[in-house]
């Protein structure tokens, strides 16, 4: 596998999670959300980080019920 295929763009993660790319940008500015890497002046998310966030966030239970 090409090493660059292990990284997703902001748009790719946003589409995967059905959120706005601006939401991810806001999370980065606030220091929340998945960790990211800058490759040159581009932001990329490693696929392992994205999948770990999905696992972690999917295990959060609704405590209001």
mmJSON file of the N, C-alpha and C atoms, coordinates in Angstrom:
{"data_MODEL":{"atom_site":{
"group_PDB":["ATOM","ATOM","ATOM","ATOM","ATOM","ATOM","ATOM","ATOM","ATOM","ATOM","ATOM","ATOM","ATOM","ATOM","ATOM","ATOM","ATOM","ATOM","ATOM","ATOM","ATOM","ATOM","ATOM","ATOM","ATOM","ATOM","ATOM","ATOM","ATOM","ATOM","ATOM","ATOM","ATOM","ATOM","ATOM","ATOM","ATOM","ATOM","ATOM","ATOM","ATOM","ATOM","ATOM","ATOM","ATOM","ATOM","ATOM","ATOM","ATOM","ATOM","ATOM","ATOM","ATOM","ATOM","ATOM","ATOM","ATOM","ATOM","ATOM","ATOM","ATOM","ATOM","ATOM","ATOM","ATOM","ATOM","ATOM","ATOM","ATOM","ATOM","ATOM","ATOM","ATOM","ATOM","ATOM","ATOM","ATOM","ATOM","ATOM","ATOM","ATOM","ATOM","ATOM","ATOM","ATOM","ATOM","ATOM","ATOM","ATOM","ATOM","ATOM","ATOM","ATOM","ATOM","ATOM","ATOM","ATOM","ATOM","ATOM","ATOM","ATOM","ATOM","ATOM","ATOM","ATOM","ATOM","ATOM","ATOM","ATOM","ATOM","ATOM","ATOM","ATOM","ATOM","ATOM","ATOM","ATOM","ATOM","ATOM","ATOM","ATOM","ATOM","ATOM","ATOM","ATOM","ATOM","ATOM","ATOM","ATOM","ATOM","ATOM","ATOM","ATOM","ATOM","ATOM","ATOM","ATOM","ATOM","ATOM","ATOM","ATOM","ATOM","ATOM","ATOM","ATOM","ATOM","ATOM","ATOM","ATOM","ATOM","ATOM","ATOM","ATOM","ATOM","ATOM","ATOM","ATOM","ATOM","ATOM","ATOM","ATOM","ATOM","ATOM","ATOM","ATOM","ATOM","ATOM","ATOM","ATOM","ATOM","ATOM","ATOM","ATOM","ATOM","ATOM","ATOM","ATOM","ATOM","ATOM","ATOM","ATOM","ATOM","ATOM","ATOM","ATOM","ATOM","ATOM","ATOM","ATOM","ATOM","ATOM","ATOM","ATOM","ATOM","ATOM"],
"id":[1,2,3,4,5,6,7,8,9,10,11,12,13,14,15,16,17,18,19,20,21,22,23,24,25,26,27,28,29,30,31,32,33,34,35,36,37,38,39,40,41,42,43,44,45,46,47,48,49,50,51,52,53,54,55,56,57,58,59,60,61,62,63,64,65,66,67,68,69,70,71,72,73,74,75,76,77,78,79,80,81,82,83,84,85,86,87,88,89,90,91,92,93,94,95,96,97,98,99,100,101,102,103,104,105,106,107,108,109,110,111,112,113,114,115,116,117,118,119,120,121,122,123,124,125,126,127,128,129,130,131,132,133,134,135,136,137,138,139,140,141,142,143,144,145,146,147,148,149,150,151,152,153,154,155,156,157,158,159,160,161,162,163,164,165,166,167,168,169,170,171,172,173,174,175,176,177,178,179,180,181,182,183,184,185,186,187,188,189,190,191,192,193,194,195],
"type_symbol":["N","C","C","N","C","C","N","C","C","N","C","C","N","C","C","N","C","C","N","C","C","N","C","C","N","C","C","N","C","C","N","C","C","N","C","C","N","C","C","N","C","C","N","C","C","N","C","C","N","C","C","N","C","C","N","C","C","N","C","C","N","C","C","N","C","C","N","C","C","N","C","C","N","C","C","N","C","C","N","C","C","N","C","C","N","C","C","N","C","C","N","C","C","N","C","C","N","C","C","N","C","C","N","C","C","N","C","C","N","C","C","N","C","C","N","C","C","N","C","C","N","C","C","N","C","C","N","C","C","N","C","C","N","C","C","N","C","C","N","C","C","N","C","C","N","C","C","N","C","C","N","C","C","N","C","C","N","C","C","N","C","C","N","C","C","N","C","C","N","C","C","N","C","C","N","C","C","N","C","C","N","C","C","N","C","C","N","C","C","N","C","C","N","C","C"],
"label_atom_id":["N","CA","C","N","CA","C","N","CA","C","N","CA","C","N","CA","C","N","CA","C","N","CA","C","N","CA","C","N","CA","C","N","CA","C","N","CA","C","N","CA","C","N","CA","C","N","CA","C","N","CA","C","N","CA","C","N","CA","C","N","CA","C","N","CA","C","N","CA","C","N","CA","C","N","CA","C","N","CA","C","N","CA","C","N","CA","C","N","CA","C","N","CA","C","N","CA","C","N","CA","C","N","CA","C","N","CA","C","N","CA","C","N","CA","C","N","CA","C","N","CA","C","N","CA","C","N","CA","C","N","CA","C","N","CA","C","N","CA","C","N","CA","C","N","CA","C","N","CA","C","N","CA","C","N","CA","C","N","CA","C","N","CA","C","N","CA","C","N","CA","C","N","CA","C","N","CA","C","N","CA","C","N","CA","C","N","CA","C","N","CA","C","N","CA","C","N","CA","C","N","CA","C","N","CA","C","N","CA","C","N","CA","C","N","CA","C","N","CA","C","N","CA","C","N","CA","C"],
"label_alt_id":[null,null,null,null,null,null,null,null,null,null,null,null,null,null,null,null,null,null,null,null,null,null,null,null,null,null,null,null,null,null,null,null,null,null,null,null,null,null,null,null,null,null,null,null,null,null,null,null,null,null,null,null,null,null,null,null,null,null,null,null,null,null,null,null,null,null,null,null,null,null,null,null,null,null,null,null,null,null,null,null,null,null,null,null,null,null,null,null,null,null,null,null,null,null,null,null,null,null,null,null,null,null,null,null,null,null,null,null,null,null,null,null,null,null,null,null,null,null,null,null,null,null,null,null,null,null,null,null,null,null,null,null,null,null,null,null,null,null,null,null,null,null,null,null,null,null,null,null,null,null,null,null,null,null,null,null,null,null,null,null,null,null,null,null,null,null,null,null,null,null,null,null,null,null,null,null,null,null,null,null,null,null,null,null,null,null,null,null,null,null,null,null,null,null,null],
"label_comp_id":["UNK","UNK","UNK","UNK","UNK","UNK","UNK","UNK","UNK","UNK","UNK","UNK","UNK","UNK","UNK","UNK","UNK","UNK","UNK","UNK","UNK","UNK","UNK","UNK","UNK","UNK","UNK","UNK","UNK","UNK","UNK","UNK","UNK","UNK","UNK","UNK","UNK","UNK","UNK","UNK","UNK","UNK","UNK","UNK","UNK","UNK","UNK","UNK","UNK","UNK","UNK","UNK","UNK","UNK","UNK","UNK","UNK","UNK","UNK","UNK","UNK","UNK","UNK","UNK","UNK","UNK","UNK","UNK","UNK","UNK","UNK","UNK","UNK","UNK","UNK","UNK","UNK","UNK","UNK","UNK","UNK","UNK","UNK","UNK","UNK","UNK","UNK","UNK","UNK","UNK","UNK","UNK","UNK","UNK","UNK","UNK","UNK","UNK","UNK","UNK","UNK","UNK","UNK","UNK","UNK","UNK","UNK","UNK","UNK","UNK","UNK","UNK","UNK","UNK","UNK","UNK","UNK","UNK","UNK","UNK","UNK","UNK","UNK","UNK","UNK","UNK","UNK","UNK","UNK","UNK","UNK","UNK","UNK","UNK","UNK","UNK","UNK","UNK","UNK","UNK","UNK","UNK","UNK","UNK","UNK","UNK","UNK","UNK","UNK","UNK","UNK","UNK","UNK","UNK","UNK","UNK","UNK","UNK","UNK","UNK","UNK","UNK","UNK","UNK","UNK","UNK","UNK","UNK","UNK","UNK","UNK","UNK","UNK","UNK","UNK","UNK","UNK","UNK","UNK","UNK","UNK","UNK","UNK","UNK","UNK","UNK","UNK","UNK","UNK","UNK","UNK","UNK","UNK","UNK","UNK"],
"label_asym_id":["A","A","A","A","A","A","A","A","A","A","A","A","A","A","A","A","A","A","A","A","A","A","A","A","A","A","A","A","A","A","A","A","A","A","A","A","A","A","A","A","A","A","A","A","A","A","A","A","A","A","A","A","A","A","A","A","A","A","A","A","A","A","A","A","A","A","A","A","A","A","A","A","A","A","A","A","A","A","A","A","A","A","A","A","A","A","A","A","A","A","A","A","A","A","A","A","A","A","A","A","A","A","A","A","A","A","A","A","A","A","A","A","A","A","A","A","A","A","A","A","A","A","A","A","A","A","A","A","A","A","A","A","A","A","A","A","A","A","A","A","A","A","A","A","A","A","A","A","A","A","A","A","A","A","A","A","A","A","A","A","A","A","A","A","A","A","A","A","A","A","A","A","A","A","A","A","A","A","A","A","A","A","A","A","A","A","A","A","A","A","A","A","A","A","A"],
"label_entity_id":["1","1","1","1","1","1","1","1","1","1","1","1","1","1","1","1","1","1","1","1","1","1","1","1","1","1","1","1","1","1","1","1","1","1","1","1","1","1","1","1","1","1","1","1","1","1","1","1","1","1","1","1","1","1","1","1","1","1","1","1","1","1","1","1","1","1","1","1","1","1","1","1","1","1","1","1","1","1","1","1","1","1","1","1","1","1","1","1","1","1","1","1","1","1","1","1","1","1","1","1","1","1","1","1","1","1","1","1","1","1","1","1","1","1","1","1","1","1","1","1","1","1","1","1","1","1","1","1","1","1","1","1","1","1","1","1","1","1","1","1","1","1","1","1","1","1","1","1","1","1","1","1","1","1","1","1","1","1","1","1","1","1","1","1","1","1","1","1","1","1","1","1","1","1","1","1","1","1","1","1","1","1","1","1","1","1","1","1","1","1","1","1","1","1","1"],
"label_seq_id":[1,1,1,2,2,2,3,3,3,4,4,4,5,5,5,6,6,6,7,7,7,8,8,8,9,9,9,10,10,10,11,11,11,12,12,12,13,13,13,14,14,14,15,15,15,16,16,16,17,17,17,18,18,18,19,19,19,20,20,20,21,21,21,22,22,22,23,23,23,24,24,24,25,25,25,26,26,26,27,27,27,28,28,28,29,29,29,30,30,30,31,31,31,32,32,32,33,33,33,34,34,34,35,35,35,36,36,36,37,37,37,38,38,38,39,39,39,40,40,40,41,41,41,42,42,42,43,43,43,44,44,44,45,45,45,46,46,46,47,47,47,48,48,48,49,49,49,50,50,50,51,51,51,52,52,52,53,53,53,54,54,54,55,55,55,56,56,56,57,57,57,58,58,58,59,59,59,60,60,60,61,61,61,62,62,62,63,63,63,64,64,64,65,65,65],
"pdbx_PDB_ins_code":[null,null,null,null,null,null,null,null,null,null,null,null,null,null,null,null,null,null,null,null,null,null,null,null,null,null,null,null,null,null,null,null,null,null,null,null,null,null,null,null,null,null,null,null,null,null,null,null,null,null,null,null,null,null,null,null,null,null,null,null,null,null,null,null,null,null,null,null,null,null,null,null,null,null,null,null,null,null,null,null,null,null,null,null,null,null,null,null,null,null,null,null,null,null,null,null,null,null,null,null,null,null,null,null,null,null,null,null,null,null,null,null,null,null,null,null,null,null,null,null,null,null,null,null,null,null,null,null,null,null,null,null,null,null,null,null,null,null,null,null,null,null,null,null,null,null,null,null,null,null,null,null,null,null,null,null,null,null,null,null,null,null,null,null,null,null,null,null,null,null,null,null,null,null,null,null,null,null,null,null,null,null,null,null,null,null,null,null,null,null,null,null,null,null,null],
"Cartn_x":[0.854,0.0,0.885,0.509,1.197,1.043,2.159,2.044,1.081,0.954,0.037,-1.417,-1.711,-3.081,-3.502,-2.541,-2.85,-3.35,-3.306,-3.728,-4.959,-5.894,-7.114,-7.073,-7.682,-7.801,-8.949,-9.012,-10.117,-11.45,-11.512,-12.753,-13.14,-12.153,-12.446,-12.979,-12.387,-12.871,-14.26,-14.46,-15.768,-16.843,-16.553,-17.523,-17.787,-16.741,-16.869,-17.768,-17.63,-18.388,-19.653,-19.906,-21.091,-21.177,-20.039,-19.981,-19.336,-19.407,-18.798,-17.279,-16.527,-15.085,-14.769,-15.633,-15.439,-15.53,-16.341,-16.42,-15.07,-14.436,-13.105,-12.09,-12.184,-11.287,-11.481,-12.738,-13.031,-12.496,-12.64,-12.102,-10.587,-9.918,-8.458,-8.094,-8.812,-8.529,-8.72,-9.68,-9.98,-9.171,-8.413,-7.603,-8.417,-9.57,-10.382,-10.497,-11.086,-11.216,-9.987,-9.939,-8.814,-7.515,-6.41,-5.123,-4.854,-4.051,-3.781,-2.298,-1.893,-0.505,-0.478,0.507,0.711,1.806,1.474,2.448,2.608,3.704,3.852,2.838,2.02,0.98,-0.392,-0.416,-1.684,-1.928,-3.181,-3.581,-4.04,-3.556,-3.949,-4.237,-5.157,-5.53,-5.122,-4.326,-3.925,-5.147,-5.28,-6.452,-6.597,-5.486,-5.562,-6.18,-5.85,-6.399,-7.899,-8.288,-9.703,-10.496,-9.982,-10.688,-10.725,-9.677,-9.666,-10.714,-10.811,-11.82,-13.216,-13.429,-14.74,-15.081,-14.1,-14.344,-14.619,-13.776,-13.925,-15.256,-15.615,-16.842,-18.077,-17.975,-19.157,-19.446,-18.455,-18.686,-19.227,-19.338,-19.895,-21.398,-21.849,-23.254,-24.035,-25.286,-26.173,-26.541,-26.156,-26.406,-27.676,-28.414,-29.608,-30.866,-30.754,-31.963,-32.224],
"Cartn_y":[-1.19,0.0,1.234,2.195,3.47,4.176,4.632,5.288,6.467,7.185,8.327,7.886,6.643,6.146,5.93,5.96,5.798,7.091,8.177,9.486,9.972,10.55,11.102,12.624,13.264,14.719,15.114,16.38,16.897,16.594,16.803,16.542,15.069,14.188,12.752,12.321,12.845,12.512,13.1,14.334,14.977,14.185,13.753,12.962,11.623,10.997,9.706,9.836,10.952,11.163,11.97,12.392,13.183,14.463,15.155,16.459,17.443,18.691,19.725,19.739,19.974,20.158,21.297,22.292,23.41,22.945,21.92,21.371,20.808,20.038,19.497,20.617,21.645,22.789,23.454,23.602,24.182,23.324,22.012,21.102,21.24,21.353,21.531,22.809,23.892,25.175,25.106,24.294,24.17,23.072,22.3,21.226,19.998,19.826,18.641,17.848,16.691,15.865,15.001,14.293,13.386,14.149,13.528,14.163,14.164,15.097,15.26,15.512,15.387,15.602,16.651,17.518,18.462,17.894,17.746,17.325,18.533,19.236,20.535,21.481,22.104,22.995,22.332,21.025,20.291,19.499,19.453,18.686,17.314,16.286,14.908,14.17,13.215,12.361,10.933,10.325,8.94,8.043,7.069,6.186,5.493,5.124,4.477,5.406,6.69,7.672,7.842,7.896,8.044,6.83,5.639,4.423,4.299,4.716,4.678,5.647,6.834,7.81,7.248,6.579,5.978,4.917,4.096,3.067,3.71,4.681,5.337,6.071,6.812,7.607,6.739,5.593,4.733,3.996,3.943,3.254,4.182,5.461,6.418,6.151,5.98,5.673,6.926,6.935,8.05,7.945,8.952,8.906,9.644,10.176,10.938,10.076,8.812,7.981,7.281],
"Cartn_z":[0.0,0.0,0.0,-0.792,-0.851,0.501,1.117,2.427,2.447,1.338,1.32,1.378,1.015,1.098,2.55,3.459,4.874,5.501,4.751,5.247,4.501,5.246,4.666,4.761,3.795,3.828,4.767,5.065,5.869,5.188,3.888,3.142,3.192,3.099,3.146,4.508,5.57,6.919,7.134,6.706,6.856,6.117,4.918,4.151,4.833,5.324,6.017,7.244,7.964,9.201,8.986,7.762,7.419,8.249,8.294,8.957,7.985,8.314,7.487,7.687,6.618,6.798,7.772,7.814,8.751,10.208,10.462,11.816,12.224,11.345,11.644,11.843,11.019,11.172,12.531,12.935,14.244,15.378,15.242,16.26,16.361,15.207,15.225,15.951,15.667,16.32,17.827,18.266,19.693,20.372,19.598,20.175,20.527,19.876,20.119,18.813,18.896,17.704,17.508,16.396,16.152,15.903,16.284,16.025,14.522,14.093,12.671,12.464,11.228,10.837,9.741,9.802,8.706,7.81,6.544,5.542,4.629,4.822,4.161,4.776,3.948,4.48,4.456,4.249,4.179,5.459,5.878,7.061,6.598,7.272,6.964,8.261,8.157,9.285,8.95,9.811,9.577,9.754,8.887,8.919,10.276,10.91,12.232,13.274,13.205,14.146,13.909,12.648,12.294,12.785,12.518,12.947,14.467,15.156,16.627,17.176,16.596,17.031,16.814,15.701,15.436,16.478,16.823,17.858,19.213,19.573,20.883,20.99,19.951,19.987,19.869,19.213,19.083,20.381,21.269,22.536,23.622,23.305,24.265,24.37,25.603,25.818,26.18,25.794,26.119,27.601,28.388,29.833,30.226,29.247,29.593,29.632,29.236,29.215,30.521],
"occupancy":[1.0,1.0,1.0,1.0,1.0,1.0,1.0,1.0,1.0,1.0,1.0,1.0,1.0,1.0,1.0,1.0,1.0,1.0,1.0,1.0,1.0,1.0,1.0,1.0,1.0,1.0,1.0,1.0,1.0,1.0,1.0,1.0,1.0,1.0,1.0,1.0,1.0,1.0,1.0,1.0,1.0,1.0,1.0,1.0,1.0,1.0,1.0,1.0,1.0,1.0,1.0,1.0,1.0,1.0,1.0,1.0,1.0,1.0,1.0,1.0,1.0,1.0,1.0,1.0,1.0,1.0,1.0,1.0,1.0,1.0,1.0,1.0,1.0,1.0,1.0,1.0,1.0,1.0,1.0,1.0,1.0,1.0,1.0,1.0,1.0,1.0,1.0,1.0,1.0,1.0,1.0,1.0,1.0,1.0,1.0,1.0,1.0,1.0,1.0,1.0,1.0,1.0,1.0,1.0,1.0,1.0,1.0,1.0,1.0,1.0,1.0,1.0,1.0,1.0,1.0,1.0,1.0,1.0,1.0,1.0,1.0,1.0,1.0,1.0,1.0,1.0,1.0,1.0,1.0,1.0,1.0,1.0,1.0,1.0,1.0,1.0,1.0,1.0,1.0,1.0,1.0,1.0,1.0,1.0,1.0,1.0,1.0,1.0,1.0,1.0,1.0,1.0,1.0,1.0,1.0,1.0,1.0,1.0,1.0,1.0,1.0,1.0,1.0,1.0,1.0,1.0,1.0,1.0,1.0,1.0,1.0,1.0,1.0,1.0,1.0,1.0,1.0,1.0,1.0,1.0,1.0,1.0,1.0,1.0,1.0,1.0,1.0,1.0,1.0,1.0,1.0,1.0,1.0,1.0,1.0],
"B_iso_or_equiv":[0.0,0.0,0.0,0.0,0.0,0.0,0.0,0.0,0.0,0.0,0.0,0.0,0.0,0.0,0.0,0.0,0.0,0.0,0.0,0.0,0.0,0.0,0.0,0.0,0.0,0.0,0.0,0.0,0.0,0.0,0.0,0.0,0.0,0.0,0.0,0.0,0.0,0.0,0.0,0.0,0.0,0.0,0.0,0.0,0.0,0.0,0.0,0.0,0.0,0.0,0.0,0.0,0.0,0.0,0.0,0.0,0.0,0.0,0.0,0.0,0.0,0.0,0.0,0.0,0.0,0.0,0.0,0.0,0.0,0.0,0.0,0.0,0.0,0.0,0.0,0.0,0.0,0.0,0.0,0.0,0.0,0.0,0.0,0.0,0.0,0.0,0.0,0.0,0.0,0.0,0.0,0.0,0.0,0.0,0.0,0.0,0.0,0.0,0.0,0.0,0.0,0.0,0.0,0.0,0.0,0.0,0.0,0.0,0.0,0.0,0.0,0.0,0.0,0.0,0.0,0.0,0.0,0.0,0.0,0.0,0.0,0.0,0.0,0.0,0.0,0.0,0.0,0.0,0.0,0.0,0.0,0.0,0.0,0.0,0.0,0.0,0.0,0.0,0.0,0.0,0.0,0.0,0.0,0.0,0.0,0.0,0.0,0.0,0.0,0.0,0.0,0.0,0.0,0.0,0.0,0.0,0.0,0.0,0.0,0.0,0.0,0.0,0.0,0.0,0.0,0.0,0.0,0.0,0.0,0.0,0.0,0.0,0.0,0.0,0.0,0.0,0.0,0.0,0.0,0.0,0.0,0.0,0.0,0.0,0.0,0.0,0.0,0.0,0.0,0.0,0.0,0.0,0.0,0.0,0.0],
"pdbx_formal_charge":[null,null,null,null,null,null,null,null,null,null,null,null,null,null,null,null,null,null,null,null,null,null,null,null,null,null,null,null,null,null,null,null,null,null,null,null,null,null,null,null,null,null,null,null,null,null,null,null,null,null,null,null,null,null,null,null,null,null,null,null,null,null,null,null,null,null,null,null,null,null,null,null,null,null,null,null,null,null,null,null,null,null,null,null,null,null,null,null,null,null,null,null,null,null,null,null,null,null,null,null,null,null,null,null,null,null,null,null,null,null,null,null,null,null,null,null,null,null,null,null,null,null,null,null,null,null,null,null,null,null,null,null,null,null,null,null,null,null,null,null,null,null,null,null,null,null,null,null,null,null,null,null,null,null,null,null,null,null,null,null,null,null,null,null,null,null,null,null,null,null,null,null,null,null,null,null,null,null,null,null,null,null,null,null,null,null,null,null,null,null,null,null,null,null,null],
"auth_seq_id":[1,1,1,2,2,2,3,3,3,4,4,4,5,5,5,6,6,6,7,7,7,8,8,8,9,9,9,10,10,10,11,11,11,12,12,12,13,13,13,14,14,14,15,15,15,16,16,16,17,17,17,18,18,18,19,19,19,20,20,20,21,21,21,22,22,22,23,23,23,24,24,24,25,25,25,26,26,26,27,27,27,28,28,28,29,29,29,30,30,30,31,31,31,32,32,32,33,33,33,34,34,34,35,35,35,36,36,36,37,37,37,38,38,38,39,39,39,40,40,40,41,41,41,42,42,42,43,43,43,44,44,44,45,45,45,46,46,46,47,47,47,48,48,48,49,49,49,50,50,50,51,51,51,52,52,52,53,53,53,54,54,54,55,55,55,56,56,56,57,57,57,58,58,58,59,59,59,60,60,60,61,61,61,62,62,62,63,63,63,64,64,64,65,65,65],
"auth_comp_id":["UNK","UNK","UNK","UNK","UNK","UNK","UNK","UNK","UNK","UNK","UNK","UNK","UNK","UNK","UNK","UNK","UNK","UNK","UNK","UNK","UNK","UNK","UNK","UNK","UNK","UNK","UNK","UNK","UNK","UNK","UNK","UNK","UNK","UNK","UNK","UNK","UNK","UNK","UNK","UNK","UNK","UNK","UNK","UNK","UNK","UNK","UNK","UNK","UNK","UNK","UNK","UNK","UNK","UNK","UNK","UNK","UNK","UNK","UNK","UNK","UNK","UNK","UNK","UNK","UNK","UNK","UNK","UNK","UNK","UNK","UNK","UNK","UNK","UNK","UNK","UNK","UNK","UNK","UNK","UNK","UNK","UNK","UNK","UNK","UNK","UNK","UNK","UNK","UNK","UNK","UNK","UNK","UNK","UNK","UNK","UNK","UNK","UNK","UNK","UNK","UNK","UNK","UNK","UNK","UNK","UNK","UNK","UNK","UNK","UNK","UNK","UNK","UNK","UNK","UNK","UNK","UNK","UNK","UNK","UNK","UNK","UNK","UNK","UNK","UNK","UNK","UNK","UNK","UNK","UNK","UNK","UNK","UNK","UNK","UNK","UNK","UNK","UNK","UNK","UNK","UNK","UNK","UNK","UNK","UNK","UNK","UNK","UNK","UNK","UNK","UNK","UNK","UNK","UNK","UNK","UNK","UNK","UNK","UNK","UNK","UNK","UNK","UNK","UNK","UNK","UNK","UNK","UNK","UNK","UNK","UNK","UNK","UNK","UNK","UNK","UNK","UNK","UNK","UNK","UNK","UNK","UNK","UNK","UNK","UNK","UNK","UNK","UNK","UNK","UNK","UNK","UNK","UNK","UNK","UNK"],
"auth_asym_id":["A","A","A","A","A","A","A","A","A","A","A","A","A","A","A","A","A","A","A","A","A","A","A","A","A","A","A","A","A","A","A","A","A","A","A","A","A","A","A","A","A","A","A","A","A","A","A","A","A","A","A","A","A","A","A","A","A","A","A","A","A","A","A","A","A","A","A","A","A","A","A","A","A","A","A","A","A","A","A","A","A","A","A","A","A","A","A","A","A","A","A","A","A","A","A","A","A","A","A","A","A","A","A","A","A","A","A","A","A","A","A","A","A","A","A","A","A","A","A","A","A","A","A","A","A","A","A","A","A","A","A","A","A","A","A","A","A","A","A","A","A","A","A","A","A","A","A","A","A","A","A","A","A","A","A","A","A","A","A","A","A","A","A","A","A","A","A","A","A","A","A","A","A","A","A","A","A","A","A","A","A","A","A","A","A","A","A","A","A","A","A","A","A","A","A"],
"auth_atom_id":["N","CA","C","N","CA","C","N","CA","C","N","CA","C","N","CA","C","N","CA","C","N","CA","C","N","CA","C","N","CA","C","N","CA","C","N","CA","C","N","CA","C","N","CA","C","N","CA","C","N","CA","C","N","CA","C","N","CA","C","N","CA","C","N","CA","C","N","CA","C","N","CA","C","N","CA","C","N","CA","C","N","CA","C","N","CA","C","N","CA","C","N","CA","C","N","CA","C","N","CA","C","N","CA","C","N","CA","C","N","CA","C","N","CA","C","N","CA","C","N","CA","C","N","CA","C","N","CA","C","N","CA","C","N","CA","C","N","CA","C","N","CA","C","N","CA","C","N","CA","C","N","CA","C","N","CA","C","N","CA","C","N","CA","C","N","CA","C","N","CA","C","N","CA","C","N","CA","C","N","CA","C","N","CA","C","N","CA","C","N","CA","C","N","CA","C","N","CA","C","N","CA","C","N","CA","C","N","CA","C","N","CA","C","N","CA","C","N","CA","C","N","CA","C","N","CA","C"],
"pdbx_PDB_model_num":[1,1,1,1,1,1,1,1,1,1,1,1,1,1,1,1,1,1,1,1,1,1,1,1,1,1,1,1,1,1,1,1,1,1,1,1,1,1,1,1,1,1,1,1,1,1,1,1,1,1,1,1,1,1,1,1,1,1,1,1,1,1,1,1,1,1,1,1,1,1,1,1,1,1,1,1,1,1,1,1,1,1,1,1,1,1,1,1,1,1,1,1,1,1,1,1,1,1,1,1,1,1,1,1,1,1,1,1,1,1,1,1,1,1,1,1,1,1,1,1,1,1,1,1,1,1,1,1,1,1,1,1,1,1,1,1,1,1,1,1,1,1,1,1,1,1,1,1,1,1,1,1,1,1,1,1,1,1,1,1,1,1,1,1,1,1,1,1,1,1,1,1,1,1,1,1,1,1,1,1,1,1,1,1,1,1,1,1,1,1,1,1,1,1,1]
}}}
